[in-house]
């Protein structure tokens, strides 16, 4: 199975040595699409080139994005990596399970492995853009891994799963791209705020649960359109409710 449809996304990488090492690992295991989100280092500098060695062409072809939403706009299924656990970080996969989960969707679309900053990883708002989460089981005495090492481990597991895959995507539906999903989520957020379902002071508390539910459901374009239709219908009902309320207010003495 080809790994051409798997993008490796580094969010705000801070070290050229790490970026170069990631490129070398990508070349080792057969990955070709590197995406950098708001890098804080010159990815074409001497440090990165020294570590990339013969993978320097991957550095040169890397695409730069202003934010993670833009980097995932054409991605149907993204796995975000995290070590931190909390209220909004649950339902974790280990790298080998993540590879098995990701690869079938890459038969008909683009998938991504998303890695965060060296010092604080991915923000919760960035993990919201991913369908599932990966964590690497490490020793509690030193749970945080070096960025390049974490990437290499995940690439190895994904490449190993790809070698054993045989048309695993047969019969799978084609998933909606990240840009399409985010449009639906923005619509849903506004609609549920308007009807009073979400707390205006903290709307993302419930929205993150919806993201996890829909992420596990793996929505295609038709299903996203159905949800858009649901939100539009609620928009209309709420508009009518407010109109009738205004009319009754005008009729009152």
MIDOSE-1310 file (N, C-alpha, C; in nm, 2 decimals, decimal comma, always signed):
residues 253
xxxx	+0,08/-0,12/+0,00/+0,00/+0,00/+0,00/+0,09/+0,13/+0,00; +0,06/+0,22/-0,08/+0,13/+0,35/-0,09/+0,10/+0,44/+0,03; +0,21/+0,51/+0,07/+0,19/+0,61/+0,18/+0,18/+0,75/+0,13; +0,17/+0,77/+0,00/+0,16/+0,90/-0,06/+0,05/+0,98/-0,01
xxxx	-0,06/+0,92/+0,04/-0,18/+0,99/+0,08/-0,17/+1,02/+0,23; -0,06/+1,00/+0,30/-0,05/+1,03/+0,44/+0,04/+1,15/+0,46; -0,01/+1,26/+0,51/+0,07/+1,38/+0,53/+0,12/+1,38/+0,68; +0,24/+1,43/+0,69/+0,30/+1,45/+0,82/+0,30/+1,60/+0,85
xxxx	+0,23/+1,63/+0,96/+0,21/+1,77/+0,99/+0,28/+1,81/+1,12; +0,37/+1,90/+1,12/+0,43/+1,95/+1,24/+0,38/+2,09/+1,27; +0,33/+2,11/+1,39/+0,27/+2,24/+1,43/+0,37/+2,32/+1,51; +0,41/+2,43/+1,46/+0,50/+2,53/+1,52/+0,63/+2,46/+1,57
xxxx	+0,70/+2,38/+1,49/+0,82/+2,32/+1,53/+0,93/+2,43/+1,57; +1,00/+2,40/+1,67/+1,10/+2,50/+1,72/+1,24/+2,47/+1,70; +1,27/+2,35/+1,65/+1,41/+2,31/+1,64/+1,44/+2,26/+1,50; +1,54/+2,32/+1,43/+1,58/+2,27/+1,30/+1,63/+2,13/+1,30
xxxx	+1,70/+2,09/+1,41/+1,75/+1,95/+1,42/+1,63/+1,85/+1,41; +1,52/+1,88/+1,48/+1,41/+1,80/+1,49/+1,34/+1,79/+1,35; +1,33/+1,90/+1,28/+1,26/+1,90/+1,15/+1,34/+1,82/+1,05; +1,48/+1,84/+1,06/+1,56/+1,76/+0,97/+1,55/+1,61/+1,00
xxxx	+1,55/+1,57/+1,13/+1,54/+1,43/+1,17/+1,40/+1,37/+1,12; +1,30/+1,45/+1,13/+1,17/+1,41/+1,08/+1,17/+1,37/+0,93; +1,24/+1,46/+0,86/+1,25/+1,43/+0,71/+1,32/+1,30/+0,69; +1,43/+1,28/+0,76/+1,51/+1,16/+0,74/+1,42/+1,04/+0,77
xxxx	+1,34/+1,04/+0,88/+1,26/+0,93/+0,92/+1,15/+0,91/+0,81; +1,10/+1,02/+0,76/+1,00/+1,01/+0,65/+1,06/+0,94/+0,53; +1,18/+0,97/+0,50/+1,25/+0,90/+0,38/+1,27/+0,76/+0,42; +1,31/+0,73/+0,54/+1,34/+0,59/+0,58/+1,21/+0,50/+0,56
xxxx	+1,09/+0,56/+0,59/+0,98/+0,47/+0,59/+0,88/+0,50/+0,48; +0,92/+0,58/+0,38/+0,84/+0,59/+0,26/+0,73/+0,70/+0,26; +0,74/+0,80/+0,34/+0,65/+0,91/+0,34/+0,70/+1,03/+0,26; +0,62/+1,11/+0,20/+0,67/+1,21/+0,11/+0,60/+1,35/+0,13
xxxx	+0,50/+1,37/+0,21/+0,43/+1,49/+0,22/+0,45/+1,55/+0,36; +0,53/+1,66/+0,37/+0,56/+1,72/+0,50/+0,49/+1,86/+0,49; +0,41/+1,89/+0,60/+0,34/+2,01/+0,62/+0,39/+2,08/+0,75; +0,43/+2,20/+0,74/+0,47/+2,28/+0,86/+0,38/+2,39/+0,89
xxxx	+0,33/+2,40/+1,01/+0,23/+2,50/+1,05/+0,30/+2,60/+1,13; +0,31/+2,73/+1,08/+0,37/+2,84/+1,15/+0,50/+2,80/+1,22; +0,60/+2,75/+1,14/+0,73/+2,70/+1,20/+0,80/+2,82/+1,27; +0,86/+2,79/+1,38/+0,94/+2,89/+1,46/+1,09/+2,88/+1,43
xxxx	+1,12/+2,81/+1,33/+1,26/+2,79/+1,29/+1,27/+2,79/+1,14; +1,39/+2,82/+1,09/+1,41/+2,81/+0,94/+1,43/+2,66/+0,90; +1,33/+2,61/+0,84/+1,33/+2,47/+0,81/+1,43/+2,44/+0,69; +1,49/+2,54/+0,63/+1,59/+2,52/+0,53/+1,73/+2,56/+0,58
xxxx	+1,74/+2,58/+0,71/+1,87/+2,62/+0,77/+1,96/+2,50/+0,78; +2,09/+2,53/+0,82/+2,19/+2,43/+0,83/+2,16/+2,32/+0,92; +2,10/+2,35/+1,04/+2,07/+2,24/+1,13/+1,97/+2,13/+1,07; +1,87/+2,18/+1,01/+1,77/+2,09/+0,94/+1,84/+2,01/+0,83
xxxx	+1,91/+2,08/+0,75/+1,98/+2,01/+0,64/+2,08/+1,90/+0,69; +2,15/+1,94/+0,79/+2,25/+1,84/+0,84/+2,19/+1,71/+0,89; +2,07/+1,72/+0,96/+2,00/+1,61/+1,01/+1,92/+1,53/+0,90; +1,88/+1,60/+0,80/+1,80/+1,54/+0,69/+1,88/+1,45/+0,60
xxxx	+2,01/+1,49/+0,59/+2,11/+1,42/+0,50/+2,05/+1,41/+0,36; +2,02/+1,28/+0,31/+1,97/+1,26/+0,18/+1,82/+1,29/+0,16; +1,76/+1,33/+0,27/+1,62/+1,36/+0,27/+1,59/+1,51/+0,25; +1,70/+1,58/+0,22/+1,69/+1,73/+0,20/+1,58/+1,77/+0,10
xxxx	+1,55/+1,69/+0,00/+1,44/+1,73/-0,09/+1,31/+1,74/-0,02; +1,29/+1,66/+0,08/+1,16/+1,67/+0,16/+1,15/+1,81/+0,23; +1,27/+1,85/+0,28/+1,27/+1,99/+0,34/+1,23/+2,09/+0,24; +1,29/+2,08/+0,12/+1,26/+2,18/+0,02/+1,12/+2,18/-0,04
xxxx	+1,06/+2,07/-0,03/+0,92/+2,06/-0,09/+0,82/+2,07/+0,02; +0,86/+2,09/+0,15/+0,76/+2,11/+0,26/+0,67/+2,23/+0,23; +0,54/+2,22/+0,26/+0,45/+2,33/+0,25/+0,43/+2,39/+0,38; +0,42/+2,53/+0,38/+0,40/+2,61/+0,50/+0,26/+2,66/+0,51
xxxx	+0,19/+2,64/+0,63/+0,06/+2,69/+0,65/+0,05/+2,78/+0,77; -0,04/+2,88/+0,77/-0,05/+2,97/+0,88/-0,11/+2,91/+1,01; -0,20/+2,81/+0,99/-0,26/+2,74/+1,10/-0,30/+2,60/+1,07; -0,33/+2,52/+1,17/-0,36/+2,38/+1,15/-0,49/+2,36/+1,06
xxxx	-0,59/+2,44/+1,08/-0,71/+2,43/+1,00/-0,68/+2,44/+0,85; -0,59/+2,53/+0,81/-0,55/+2,54/+0,67/-0,47/+2,41/+0,63; -0,39/+2,36/+0,71/-0,30/+2,25/+0,68/-0,39/+2,12/+0,66; -0,50/+2,12/+0,73/-0,59/+2,00/+0,72/-0,71/+2,02/+0,63
xxxx	-0,71/+2,13/+0,55/-0,83/+2,16/+0,47/-0,86/+2,05/+0,37; -0,76/+1,98/+0,31/-0,79/+1,87/+0,22/-0,78/+1,73/+0,28; -0,77/+1,72/+0,41/-0,75/+1,60/+0,48/-0,89/+1,54/+0,53; -0,91/+1,41/+0,50/-1,04/+1,35/+0,54/-1,03/+1,29/+0,68
xxxx	-0,91/+1,25/+0,72/-0,90/+1,18/+0,85/-0,76/+1,21/+0,91; -0,76/+1,28/+1,03/-0,64/+1,32/+1,09/-0,63/+1,26/+1,23; -0,51/+1,22/+1,26/-0,48/+1,16/+1,40/-0,39/+1,26/+1,47; -0,43/+1,32/+1,58/-0,35/+1,41/+1,65/-0,28/+1,34/+1,77
xxxx	-0,15/+1,37/+1,79/-0,07/+1,31/+1,90/-0,07/+1,40/+2,02; -0,08/+1,33/+2,14/-0,07/+1,41/+2,26/-0,03/+1,31/+2,38; +0,03/+1,37/+2,47/+0,07/+1,30/+2,59/-0,01/+1,34/+2,71; -0,07/+1,46/+2,70/-0,15/+1,52/+2,81/-0,29/+1,45/+2,82
xxxx	-0,34/+1,43/+2,94/-0,47/+1,37/+2,95/-0,56/+1,47/+3,03; -0,68/+1,47/+2,99/-0,77/+1,57/+3,06/-0,91/+1,55/+3,01; -1,00/+1,64/+3,05/-1,14/+1,64/+3,02/-1,17/+1,62/+2,87; -1,10/+1,69/+2,79/-1,12/+1,69/+2,64/-1,03/+1,60/+2,57
xxxx	-0,95/+1,53/+2,64/-0,85/+1,44/+2,57/-0,88/+1,29/+2,62; -0,95/+1,22/+2,53/-0,99/+1,09/+2,57/-1,00/+1,00/+2,45; -1,04/+0,87/+2,47/-1,05/+0,78/+2,36/-0,92/+0,77/+2,28; -0,81/+0,74/+2,35/-0,68/+0,74/+2,28/-0,65/+0,61/+2,21
xxxx	-0,57/+0,62/+2,10/-0,52/+0,51/+2,03/-0,37/+0,50/+2,06; -0,31/+0,38/+2,06/-0,17/+0,37/+2,06/-0,12/+0,37/+1,91; +0,00/+0,40/+1,88/+0,05/+0,42/+1,74/+0,01/+0,30/+1,65; +0,02/+0,18/+1,70/-0,01/+0,06/+1,61/-0,16/+0,06/+1,58
xxxx	-0,24/+0,09/+1,68/-0,39/+0,09/+1,65/-0,42/+0,21/+1,56; -0,35/+0,32/+1,59/-0,38/+0,44/+1,51/-0,35/+0,42/+1,36; -0,24/+0,34/+1,33/-0,21/+0,31/+1,19/-0,32/+0,23/+1,13; -0,37/+0,13/+1,20/-0,47/+0,05/+1,15/-0,60/+0,13/+1,13
xxxx	-0,62/+0,23/+1,21/-0,74/+0,31/+1,19/-0,73/+0,41/+1,08; -0,61/+0,46/+1,06/-0,58/+0,56/+0,96/-0,58/+0,51/+0,81; -0,50/+0,40/+0,79/-0,47/+0,36/+0,66/-0,59/+0,33/+0,57; -0,69/+0,26/+0,61/-0,80/+0,23/+0,52/-0,86/+0,35/+0,46
xxxx	-0,87/+0,47/+0,53/-0,93/+0,59/+0,48/-0,84/+0,65/+0,38; -0,71/+0,62/+0,38/-0,61/+0,68/+0,28/-0,62/+0,61/+0,14; -0,70/+0,50/+0,13/-0,71/+0,44/+0,00/-0,79/+0,53/-0,09; -0,88/+0,61/-0,04/-0,97/+0,69/-0,12/-0,95/+0,84/-0,09
xxxx	-0,87/+0,88/+0,00/-0,86/+1,02/+0,04/-0,73/+1,04/+0,11; -0,71/+1,16/+0,17/-0,59/+1,19/+0,24/-0,60/+1,19/+0,39; -0,50/+1,13/+0,45/-0,49/+1,12/+0,60/-0,38/+1,20/+0,65; -0,37/+1,22/+0,78/-0,26/+1,30/+0,84/-0,23/+1,25/+0,98
xxxx	-0,10/+1,26/+1,01/-0,05/+1,24/+1,14/+0,00/+1,38/+1,19; -0,06/+1,43/+1,30/-0,03/+1,57/+1,34/+0,05/+1,56/+1,47; +0,16/+1,64/+1,47/+0,25/+1,65/+1,59/+0,26/+1,79/+1,63; +0,27/+1,81/+1,77/+0,27/+1,94/+1,82/+0,41/+2,00/+1,86
xxxx	+0,41/+2,11/+1,93/+0,54/+2,18/+1,96/+0,62/+2,09/+2,05; +0,75/+2,12/+2,05/+0,84/+2,04/+2,13/+0,82/+2,07/+2,28; +0,78/+2,19/+2,32/+0,76/+2,22/+2,46/+0,62/+2,20/+2,52; +0,52/+2,21/+2,44/+0,38/+2,19/+2,49/+0,29/+2,12/+2,40
xxxx	+0,33/+2,06/+2,30/+0,25/+1,97/+2,22/+0,14/+2,05/+2,14; +0,03/+1,98/+2,12/-0,08/+2,04/+2,05/-0,18/+2,10/+2,15; -0,24/+2,21/+2,12/-0,34/+2,28/+2,20/-0,47/+2,20/+2,19; -0,55/+2,21/+2,29/-0,68/+2,15/+2,28/-0,76/+2,19/+2,16
xxxx	-0,76/+2,32/+2,12/-0,83/+2,37/+2,00/-0,77/+2,30/+1,88; -0,64/+2,27/+1,88/-0,58/+2,20/+1,76/-0,62/+2,05/+1,75; -0,63/+1,99/+1,87/-0,68/+1,85/+1,87/-0,82/+1,84/+1,83; -0,90/+1,95/+1,85/-1,04/+1,95/+1,80/-1,05/+1,92/+1,65
xxxx	-0,94/+1,96/+1,58/-0,94/+1,95/+1,43/-0,91/+1,81/+1,39; -0,88/+1,72/+1,48/-0,84/+1,58/+1,45/-0,96/+1,49/+1,48; -0,97/+1,38/+1,40/-1,08/+1,29/+1,43/-1,05/+1,19/+1,55; -0,93/+1,15/+1,56/-0,89/+1,07/+1,68/-0,76/+1,11/+1,73
xxxx	-0,73/+1,06/+1,85/-0,60/+1,10/+1,92/-0,51/+0,98/+1,94; -0,38/+1,00/+1,93/-0,28/+0,90/+1,95/-0,20/+0,94/+2,07; -0,17/+0,85/+2,16/-0,07/+0,87/+2,26/+0,03/+0,75/+2,26; +0,15/+0,78/+2,29/+0,26/+0,68/+2,30/+0,28/+0,64/+2,44
xxxx	+0,26/+0,51/+2,48/+0,27/+0,47/+2,62/+0,42/+0,48/+2,66; +0,45/+0,56/+2,75/+0,59/+0,58/+2,80/+0,59/+0,56/+2,95; +0,71/+0,56/+3,01/+0,73/+0,55/+3,15/+0,69/+0,68/+3,22; +0,62/+0,67/+3,33/+0,58/+0,79/+3,41/+0,70/+0,87/+3,46
xxxx	+0,81/+0,81/+3,47/+0,93/+0,89/+3,52/+0,97/+1,00/+3,42; +0,95/+0,97/+3,29/+0,98/+1,06/+3,18/+0,89/+1,03/+3,07; +0,76/+1,08/+3,08/+0,66/+1,05/+2,98/+0,67/+1,12/+2,84; +0,73/+1,24/+2,84/+0,74/+1,32/+2,72/+0,86/+1,27/+2,63
xxxx	+0,83/+1,25/+2,50/+0,93/+1,21/+2,41/+0,98/+1,32/+2,32; +1,10/+1,31/+2,27/+1,15/+1,40/+2,18/+1,06/+1,40/+2,05; +1,04/+1,52/+1,99/+0,95/+1,53/+1,88/+0,99/+1,43/+1,76; +1,11/+1,43/+1,72/+1,16/+1,35/+1,61/+1,15/+1,20/+1,64
xxxx	+1,17/+1,17/+1,77/+1,16/+1,03/+1,80/+1,02/+0,98/+1,80; +0,93/+1,07/+1,85/+0,78/+1,03/+1,85/+0,73/+1,02/+1,71; +0,78/+1,11/+1,62/+0,74/+1,10/+1,48/+0,79/+0,97/+1,42; +0,91/+0,94/+1,44/+0,97/+0,82/+1,39/+0,90/+0,69/+1,43
xxxx	+0,86/+0,69/+1,56/+0,79/+0,57/+1,61/+0,65/+0,56/+1,54; +0,58/+0,67/+1,52/+0,45/+0,66/+1,46/+0,46/+0,63/+1,31; +0,57/+0,68/+1,24/+0,59/+0,65/+1,10/+0,62/+0,50/+1,09; +0,70/+0,45/+1,18/+0,74/+0,30/+1,17/+0,61/+0,22/+1,18
xxxx	+0,53/+0,25/+1,28/+0,40/+0,17/+1,29/+0,31/+0,18/+1,17; +0,30/+0,30/+1,12/+0,22/+0,32/+1,00/+0,27/+0,25/+0,88; +0,40/+0,26/+0,86/+0,47/+0,19/+0,75/+0,45/+0,04/+0,76; +0,47/-0,01/+0,88/+0,46/-0,16/+0,91/+0,31/-0,21/+0,88
xxxx	+0,22/-0,13/+0,92/+0,08/-0,16/+0,89/+0,05/-0,16/+0,74; +0,11/-0,06/+0,67/+0,09/-0,05/+0,53/+0,14/-0,17/+0,45; +0,26/-0,22/+0,50/+0,32/-0,34/+0,43/+0,22/-0,46/+0,44; +0,15/-0,47/+0,55/+0,06/-0,58/+0,57/-0,08/-0,56/+0,52
xxxx	-0,11/-0,44/+0,47/-0,24/-0,41/+0,42/-0,26/-0,46/+0,28; -0,38/-0,51/+0,25/-0,42/-0,55/+0,12/-0,56/-0,50/+0,09; -0,56/-0,39/+0,02/-0,69/-0,33/-0,02/-0,78/-0,32/+0,10; -0,73/-0,27/+0,21/-0,82/-0,26/+0,33/-0,92/-0,15/+0,32
xxxx	-0,91/-0,06/+0,22/-1,00/+0,04/+0,20/-1,12/+0,00/+0,11; -1,12/-0,12/+0,06/-1,23/-0,16/-0,03/-1,36/-0,15/+0,05; -1,46/-0,08/-0,02/-1,59/-0,07/+0,04/-1,60/+0,04/+0,14; -1,49/+0,11/+0,17/-1,50/+0,22/+0,27/-1,56/+0,35/+0,19
xxxx	-1,64/+0,42/+0,27/-1,69/+0,55/+0,21/-1,58/+0,65/+0,20; -1,59/+0,75/+0,11/-1,50/+0,86/+0,10/-1,54/+0,96/+0,20; -1,44/+1,00/+0,28/-1,47/+1,09/+0,39/-1,47/+1,24/+0,34; -1,54/+1,32/+0,42/-1,54/+1,47/+0,39/-1,41/+1,52/+0,43
xxxx	-1,36/+1,62/+0,35/-1,24/+1,69/+0,38/-1,25/+1,78/+0,50; -1,13/+1,81/+0,56/-1,13/+1,90/+0,68/-1,20/+2,03/+0,66; -1,18/+2,09/+0,54/-1,25/+2,22/+0,52/-1,40/+2,21/+0,52; -1,45/+2,10/+0,47/-1,59/+2,08/+0,47/-1,65/+2,05/+0,61
xxxx	-1,57/+1,97/+0,69/-1,61/+1,95/+0,82/-1,61/+2,07/+0,91; -1,51/+2,15/+0,89/-1,50/+2,27/+0,98/-1,61/+2,37/+0,94; -1,65/+2,38/+0,82/-1,77/+2,46/+0,78/-1,89/+2,42/+0,85; -1,91/+2,28/+0,86/-2,03/+2,23/+0,93/-2,02/+2,26/+1,08
xxxx	-1,90/+2,24/+1,14/-1,89/+2,27/+1,28/-1,91/+2,41/+1,31; -1,87/+2,50/+1,23/-1,89/+2,65/+1,25/-2,04/+2,68/+1,25; -2,11/+2,61/+1,15/-2,26/+2,63/+1,14/-2,33/+2,57/+1,26; -2,29/+2,45/+1,30/-2,35/+2,39/+1,42/-2,33/+2,48/+1,54
xxxx	-2,21/+2,53/+1,56/-2,18/+2,61/+1,68/-2,27/+2,73/+1,68; -2,29/+2,80/+1,57/-2,38/+2,92/+1,57/-2,52/+2,88/+1,59; -2,57/+2,77/+1,53/-2,71/+2,73/+1,54/-2,74/+2,69/+1,69; -2,65/+2,61/+1,75/-2,68/+2,57/+1,88/-2,67/+2,68/+1,99
xxxx	-2,59/+2,78/+1,95/-2,58/+2,90/+2,04/-2,72/+2,98/+2,03; -2,76/+2,99/+1,90/-2,89/+3,07/+1,88/-3,01/+3,00/+1,94; -3,01/+2,87/+1,95/-3,13/+2,80/+2,01/-3,12/+2,78/+2,16; -3,00/+2,83/+2,21/-2,98/+2,82/+2,36/-2,94/+2,69/+2,41
xxxx	-2,89/+2,60/+2,32/-2,84/+2,47/+2,36/-2,70/+2,48/+2,43; -2,62/+2,57/+2,37/-2,48/+2,59/+2,42/-2,48/+2,70/+2,52; -2,39/+2,69/+2,62/-2,36/+2,79/+2,71/-2,27/+2,90/+2,64; -2,32/+3,02/+2,63/-2,25/+3,12/+2,56/-2,11/+3,15/+2,62
xxxx	-2,10/+3,12/+2,75/-1,97/+3,15/+2,82/-1,87/+3,04/+2,79; -1,92/+2,92/+2,76/-1,82/+2,81/+2,73/-1,88/+2,72/+2,63; -1,91/+2,76/+2,50/-1,97/+2,68/+2,40/-1,89/+2,56/+2,36; -1,76/+2,57/+2,37/-1,67/+2,46/+2,32/-1,68/+2,33/+2,41
xxxx	-1,73/+2,35/+2,54/-1,73/+2,23/+2,63/-1,81/+2,12/+2,56; -1,93/+2,15/+2,52/-2,02/+2,05/+2,45/-1,98/+2,02/+2,31; -1,93/+2,13/+2,24/-1,89/+2,11/+2,10/-1,78/+2,01/+2,09; -1,69/+2,00/+2,18/-1,58/+1,91/+2,18/-1,63/+1,76/+2,18
xxxx	-1,74/+1,74/+2,26/-1,80/+1,61/+2,27/-1,86/+1,57/+2,13; -1,93/+1,67/+2,07/-1,98/+1,65/+1,94/-1,87/+1,61/+1,84; -1,76/+1,69/+1,84/-1,65/+1,66/+1,75/-1,60/+1,51/+1,77; -1,59/+1,47/+1,89/-1,54/+1,33/+1,91/-1,64/+1,23/+1,86
xxxx	-1,77/+1,26/+1,88/-1,88/+1,17/+1,83/-1,87/+1,16/+1,68; -1,87/+1,28/+1,61/-1,87/+1,28/+1,47/-1,73/+1,23/+1,41; -1,63/+1,25/+1,49/-1,50/+1,19/+1,45/-1,50/+1,04/+1,44; -1,56/+0,98/+1,54/-1,57/+0,84/+1,54/-1,66/+0,79/+1,43
xxxx	-1,76/+0,87/+1,40/-1,86/+0,83/+1,30/-1,80/+0,84/+1,16; -1,69/+0,92/+1,14/-1,63/+0,93/+1,01/-1,73/+0,97/+0,90; -1,76/+1,10/+0,90/-1,86/+1,16/+0,81/-1,82/+1,17/+0,67; -1,91/+1,14/+0,57/-1,88/+1,17/+0,43/-1,95/+1,30/+0,39
xxxx	-1,93/+1,34/+0,27/-1,99/+1,47/+0,22/-2,14/+1,47/+0,23; -2,21/+1,35/+0,20/-2,35/+1,35/+0,21/-2,40/+1,36/+0,35; -2,33/+1,30/+0,44/-2,37/+1,31/+0,59/-2,35/+1,45/+0,64; -2,24/+1,52/+0,59/-2,22/+1,65/+0,63/-2,33/+1,74/+0,58
xxxx	-2,37/+1,72/+0,46/-2,49/+1,80/+0,40/-2,61/+1,78/+0,48; -2,64/+1,65/+0,52/-2,76/+1,63/+0,60/-2,75/+1,71/+0,73; -2,63/+1,71/+0,80/-2,62/+1,79/+0,92/-2,64/+1,93/+0,90; -2,58/+1,98/+0,78/-2,60/+2,12/+0,75/-2,75/+2,15/+0,73
xxxx	-2,82/+2,06/+0,67/-2,97/+2,07/+0,66/-3,04/+2,08/+0,79; -2,99/+1,99/+0,88/-3,05/+2,00/+1,02/-3,03/+2,13/+1,08; -2,91/+2,18/+1,08/-2,88/+2,31/+1,14/-2,96/+2,42/+1,07; -2,97/+2,41/+0,94/-3,05/+2,51/+0,86/-3,20/+2,51/+0,90
xxxx	-3,25/+2,39/+0,92/-3,39/+2,38/+0,97/-3,41/+2,44/+1,10; -3,32/+2,41/+1,19/-3,32/+2,47/+1,33/-3,31/+2,62/+1,32; -3,22/+2,67/+1,23/-3,21/+2,82/+1,21/-3,35/+2,88/+1,17; -3,42/+2,81/+1,08/-3,55/+2,86/+1,03/-3,65/+2,86/+1,14
xxxx	-3,65/+2,75/+1,22/-3,75/+2,73/+1,33/-3,72/+2,84/+1,43; -3,60/+2,87/+1,46/-3,56/+2,97/+1,56/-3,60/+3,11/+1,51; -3,58/+3,13/+1,38/-3,62/+3,26/+1,32/-3,77/+3,28/+1,32; -3,84/+3,18/+1,30/-3,99/+3,19/+1,31/-4,03/+3,21/+1,45
xxxx	-3,97/+3,14/+1,54/-4,01/+3,16/+1,68/-3,98/+3,31/+1,73; -3,87/+3,36/+1,69/-3,84/+3,50/+1,72/-3,94/+3,60/+1,65; -3,97/+3,57/+1,53/-4,06/+3,66/+1,45/-4,20/+3,66/+1,52; -4,25/+3,54/+1,55/-4,38/+3,54/+1,62/-4,38/+3,61/+1,75
xxxx	-4,26/+3,59/+1,82/-4,25/+3,66/+1,95/-4,25/+3,81/+1,94; -4,18/+3,86/+1,83/-4,18/+4,00/+1,81/-4,32/+4,05/+1,77; -4,40/+3,97/+1,69/-4,53/+4,02/+1,65/-4,62/+4,02/+1,77; -4,61/+3,93/+1,86/-4,70/+3,93/+1,98/-4,66/+4,05/+2,07
xxxx	-4,53/+4,08/+2,07/-4,49/+4,19/+2,15/-4,55/+4,32/+2,10; -4,56/+4,33/+1,96/-4,61/+4,45/+1,90/-4,76/+4,46/+1,92; -4,83/+4,35/+1,94/-4,98/+4,35/+1,96/-5,02/+4,38/+2,10; -4,93/+4,36/+2,19/-4,96/+4,39/+2,34/-4,98/+4,53/+2,36
x	-5,08/+4,57/+2,44/-5,11/+4,71/+2,47/-5,00/+4,77/+2,55
